[in-house]
Amino acid sequence: MSSAPFKLDANASSESLNSAYEQLHAQHQKFIADGLSLDLTRGKPSTKQLDLSNALLASTPEDFLDSTIDLRNYGVLDGLPKAKQLFGTLLGVDEETAEQRVFVGGNSSLSLMHYTLWFAHHLGLHAKQQAWRKEGDESGEHIKMLCPCPGYDRHFSVCEQLGVEMIPVPLTGAGPDMDIVEALIKADPNIKGIWCVPRFSNPTGEVYSAATVARLAELPKHASKNFYVLWDNAYSLHAFTDQAPSLASIEHAAEAAGTLDQIIQFGSTSKMTFAGAGIGYMASSEQTIAAFRKHFAMASIGSDKLNQQRHINFLSDLASTKDHMALHAEIMAPKFEAVAKALHDHFDDSDLGVWSNPQGGYFVSFDTRPGLAKKVVALAAEAGVKLTPAGATFPNGNDPEDKNIRLAPSFPEIGEVNKAMQVFVNCVKLASVEQAMQQ
């Protein structure tokens, strides 16, 4: 298959379109005959990445006892002190304040996010706060959440489960469009929060600018009561090179704005160590963490302290964690380079697609011509390449222009990524030609 950039002339004759279609369709049938089974649906670490953390399994029973805490027993609801210091550091929280301002849970930051919204919606997160649901009942309107799009489908699923209405907000390449965000929350008191994936966003890979971070930290001043910035910093250390853009501290910005109570940071080691046996953690003000801890005590007697200690032993501190993540980058970067090369070779200087070129994280965002994302995903599935369902990056699975596709090249081996991209670019071309033939 030729790797020359593919051009589709708006004035192309029916003969040239038919010829292009025949060639692309024939190639599609060859891919089907190959019997491929490749999966680019989710941002899973590869086996080689997981192998980097096998030393976690080398701990001995002696590692899990100290003079004050038997890690095998119940208790320590909000995490080991050393775990709070370590993971608080990853979120920019000073070690001196981490004991009261960091909560360390089980293996999933998504669980902590779900609990946070559930508590806020049904109980009121803080003791004197009214539950979101009760506020909605009194106003006769739905509680709402701002959702930068394209975004993370799991955030949207949590809102959907709770009956929270989602309002899409466009991304600019430097974070959400803050003019729109500020106007929306000033106009609607039923908006109670905003989801943020601030570094290497899922799926666009963009990094929020310092100006955007500062304006997000100011949002609670403009919003109605019980508003929260939900800061899912899942890819804080997941850069491919040292030259990747850094992220300004929401911690410092919130302290300056006096809004720390309403800024809740989340993170996890799921894409640092073992995806299914990592550590989820969160940070906010002392008051907010205390409120969360009180609610959470009704659901748990404590998370896995043995695993927390394993991670303390293995990751040690911020510098060691960055060294560990540099090993991940050596595995990840070539796969993202392969995706970028395929898209550049086939679509550069064409109008068949627009894509991100992230310097970290786990995803590439690709926009087809409007109306083609579902078709491309279906064609890829026919040829044995599974992609994230079209529309998943928008609330309720509804991409209004049906154009965004999330590519997740982390799990397959590099040869499989190359093969999957051959299929993908052919599917984009085929769908685009079919659309042109129907116009």
Backbone hydrogen bonds, N-H to C=O, Kabsch-Sander energy under -0.5 kcal/mol:
donor,donor_aa,acceptor,acceptor_aa,energy
6,F,346,H,-3.6
7,K,5,P,-0.6
9,D,7,K,-0.5
12,A,9,D,-2.0
17,L,13,S,-2.2
18,N,14,S,-2.5
19,S,15,E,-2.2
20,A,16,S,-2.4
21,Y,17,L,-2.6
22,E,18,N,-2.4
23,Q,19,S,-1.9
24,L,20,A,-2.6
25,H,21,Y,-3.1
26,A,22,E,-2.1
27,Q,23,Q,-2.1
28,H,24,L,-2.2
29,Q,25,H,-2.3
30,K,26,A,-1.7
31,F,27,Q,-2.1
32,I,28,H,-2.2
33,A,29,Q,-2.2
34,D,30,K,-1.4
35,G,31,F,-0.5
35,G,32,I,-1.4
36,L,31,F,-0.7
38,L,384,G,-3.2
40,L,38,L,-0.5
40,L,386,K,-3.0
44,K,42,R,-2.0
50,L,46,S,-2.3
51,D,47,T,-2.3
52,L,48,K,-0.8
52,L,49,Q,-0.9
53,S,50,L,-1.8
54,N,51,D,-1.6
56,L,53,S,-2.3
57,L,54,N,-1.9
58,A,55,A,-1.7
59,S,56,L,-0.8
63,D,60,T,-2.0
64,F,61,P,-1.8
65,L,62,E,-1.0
66,D,69,I,-1.2
71,L,64,F,-1.4
71,L,69,I,-0.9
73,N,70,D,-2.1
75,G,301,I,-1.6
79,G,76,V,-1.4
84,K,80,L,-2.4
85,Q,81,P,-2.0
86,L,82,K,-2.3
87,F,83,A,-2.7
88,G,84,K,-2.1
89,T,85,Q,-1.8
90,L,86,L,-1.3
91,L,87,F,-0.9
91,L,88,G,-0.7
92,G,89,T,-1.3
93,V,88,G,-3.2
97,T,94,D,-1.1
98,A,94,D,-0.9
99,E,95,E,-0.5
100,Q,97,T,-0.8
101,R,97,T,-1.2
102,V,98,A,-1.5
103,F,282,M,-2.8
104,V,78,D,-2.7
105,G,103,F,-0.5
105,G,280,G,-2.9
112,L,108,S,-1.0
113,M,109,S,-2.2
114,H,110,L,-2.7
115,Y,111,S,-2.8
116,T,112,L,-2.3
117,L,113,M,-2.3
118,W,114,H,-2.6
119,F,115,Y,-3.1
120,A,116,T,-2.3
121,H,117,L,-2.7
122,H,118,W,-2.7
123,L,119,F,-2.4
124,G,119,F,-2.1
129,Q,126,H,-1.5
132,W,120,A,-2.5
133,R,121,H,-2.4
135,E,131,A,-2.0
136,G,132,W,-2.6
137,D,133,R,-2.3
138,E,134,K,-2.3
139,S,135,E,-2.1
140,G,136,G,-1.8
141,E,136,G,-1.1
144,K,190,N,-2.9
145,M,165,E,-2.5
146,L,193,G,-2.8
147,C,167,I,-2.8
149,C,169,V,-2.8
151,G,393,T,-2.8
153,D,151,G,-0.5
155,H,152,Y,-0.7
156,F,152,Y,-1.3
157,S,153,D,-2.0
158,V,154,R,-1.9
159,C,155,H,-1.7
160,E,156,F,-2.6
161,Q,157,S,-2.5
162,L,158,V,-1.8
163,G,159,C,-0.8
163,G,160,E,-0.8
164,V,159,C,-2.6
165,E,143,I,-2.7
167,I,145,M,-2.8
169,V,147,C,-1.9
171,L,149,C,-1.0
172,T,175,G,-2.6
174,A,175,G,-0.6
177,D,170,P,-2.4
178,M,176,P,-1.0
181,V,177,D,-2.3
182,E,178,M,-2.8
183,A,179,D,-1.8
184,L,180,I,-2.5
185,I,181,V,-2.2
186,K,182,E,-1.8
187,A,183,A,-1.3
188,D,184,L,-1.4
191,I,188,D,-1.5
192,K,144,K,-2.8
192,K,190,N,-0.6
194,I,228,Y,-1.6
195,W,146,L,-2.1
196,C,230,L,-2.1
201,S,206,E,-2.4
205,G,201,S,-3.2
207,V,173,G,-0.5
208,Y,198,P,-2.9
209,S,174,A,-1.9
213,V,209,S,-2.4
214,A,210,A,-2.3
215,R,211,A,-2.0
216,L,212,T,-2.4
217,A,213,V,-2.2
218,E,214,A,-1.0
219,L,215,R,-0.7
219,L,216,L,-0.9
221,K,218,E,-1.8
222,H,218,E,-0.6
222,H,219,L,-1.8
223,A,219,L,-1.6
227,F,224,S,-0.6
228,Y,192,K,-2.0
229,V,262,Q,-2.8
230,L,194,I,-2.5
230,L,228,Y,-0.7
231,W,229,V,-0.9
231,W,264,I,-2.8
232,D,196,C,-2.6
232,D,230,L,-1.1
233,N,231,W,-1.5
233,N,266,F,-1.7
234,A,232,D,-1.7
236,S,233,N,-1.1
238,H,235,Y,-1.3
240,F,359,Q,-2.7
241,T,359,Q,-0.6
244,A,241,T,-1.3
250,I,248,A,-0.6
253,A,249,S,-1.9
254,A,250,I,-2.6
255,E,251,E,-2.1
256,A,252,H,-2.2
257,A,253,A,-1.8
258,G,254,A,-1.4
259,T,254,A,-2.2
260,L,254,A,-0.6
262,Q,259,T,-2.1
263,I,260,L,-1.4
264,I,229,V,-2.6
264,I,262,Q,-0.6
265,Q,263,I,-0.6
265,Q,283,A,-2.9
266,F,231,W,-2.7
267,G,281,Y,-2.3
269,T,279,I,-1.8
272,M,269,T,-2.6
273,T,269,T,-3.0
275,A,273,T,-0.6
277,A,274,F,-1.0
280,G,106,G,-3.7
281,Y,267,G,-2.8
282,M,103,F,-2.3
283,A,265,Q,-2.0
284,S,101,R,-1.7
285,S,260,L,-0.7
289,I,285,S,-2.3
290,A,286,E,-2.1
291,A,287,Q,-2.0
292,F,288,T,-2.4
293,R,289,I,-2.9
294,K,290,A,-2.0
295,H,291,A,-1.8
296,F,292,F,-3.0
297,A,293,R,-1.7
298,M,295,H,-1.8
299,A,296,F,-2.1
300,S,296,F,-1.3
305,K,303,S,-1.1
308,Q,304,D,-1.6
309,Q,305,K,-2.5
310,R,306,L,-2.2
311,H,307,N,-2.1
312,I,308,Q,-2.2
313,N,309,Q,-2.7
314,F,310,R,-2.3
315,L,311,H,-3.0
316,S,311,H,-0.7
316,S,312,I,-1.4
317,D,315,L,-2.7
321,T,317,D,-2.3
322,K,318,L,-2.4
323,D,319,A,-1.9
324,H,320,S,-2.2
325,M,321,T,-2.3
326,A,322,K,-1.5
327,L,323,D,-0.9
327,L,324,H,-0.7
328,H,324,H,-1.1
329,A,325,M,-2.2
330,E,326,A,-1.4
331,I,327,L,-0.9
331,I,328,H,-0.9
332,M,328,H,-2.5
333,A,329,A,-2.8
335,K,331,I,-0.5
335,K,332,M,-0.9
336,F,332,M,-1.7
337,E,333,A,-2.4
338,A,334,P,-1.9
339,V,335,K,-1.8
340,A,336,F,-2.5
341,K,337,E,-2.5
342,A,338,A,-2.1
343,L,339,V,-2.3
344,H,340,A,-2.6
345,D,341,K,-3.0
346,H,342,A,-1.7
347,F,343,L,-2.4
348,D,344,H,-1.7
350,S,347,F,-2.0
354,V,367,D,-1.9
356,S,365,S,-2.1
361,G,238,H,-2.5
364,V,407,L,-2.2
366,F,405,I,-2.7
367,D,354,V,-3.4
368,T,366,F,-0.6
368,T,403,K,-2.7
371,G,401,E,-2.6
372,L,369,R,-1.4
372,L,402,D,-0.9
373,A,402,D,-2.6
376,V,372,L,-2.7
377,V,373,A,-2.5
378,A,374,K,-2.2
379,L,375,K,-2.6
380,A,376,V,-2.6
381,A,377,V,-2.0
382,E,378,A,-1.9
383,A,379,L,-1.5
384,G,381,A,-1.5
385,V,380,A,-2.9
386,K,38,L,-3.1
386,K,384,G,-0.5
388,T,40,L,-0.6
388,T,406,R,-0.8
391,G,404,N,-0.7
392,A,389,P,-2.0
394,F,391,G,-1.9
397,G,394,F,-1.9
398,N,395,P,-1.8
399,D,397,G,-0.7
402,D,399,D,-1.6
405,I,366,F,-2.7
407,L,364,V,-3.1
407,L,405,I,-0.5
408,A,40,L,-0.9
417,V,413,E,-2.2
418,N,414,I,-2.3
419,K,415,G,-2.0
420,A,416,E,-2.8
421,M,417,V,-2.4
422,Q,418,N,-1.7
423,V,419,K,-2.0
424,F,420,A,-2.6
425,V,421,M,-2.7
426,N,422,Q,-1.6
427,C,423,V,-2.3
428,V,424,F,-2.4
429,K,425,V,-2.2
430,L,426,N,-2.8
431,A,427,C,-2.6
432,S,428,V,-2.2
433,V,429,K,-2.5
434,E,430,L,-2.4
435,Q,431,A,-2.2
436,A,432,S,-2.2
437,M,433,V,-2.3
438,Q,434,E,-1.2
438,Q,435,Q,-0.5
439,Q,435,Q,-0.6
439,Q,436,A,-0.8
